[in-house]
Amino acid sequence: MIVIIPALIGILLGAFTAKRRGGKTADILQYAVGYGIAFALVGVILTITLDKMLAGPVY
């Protein structure tokens, strides 16, 4: 469930970035989705990495 937090952070960061650059509603939504997907991907990689590191050896 680590994926949800980075995705939400990405959505907020993308929306604020587009708004700060003077974007219209479509621009804000596009940035929010793009950042959300990118941050969620980082969260997935982090989840897999932590799972592999914390799991015991497989025999």
C-alpha angles and dihedrals in degrees: 000000000000087000096072098061097051090044092055091045089051092050092051094044092049093049093048091047093053092044092050090051090054098254125167124237094277091050092050092050093047093050091045092052093044095049091042092055093045094049092044089054089053088050091052091051090047091049093050092046093050092045092053093045096047097042116093123246116291114232 
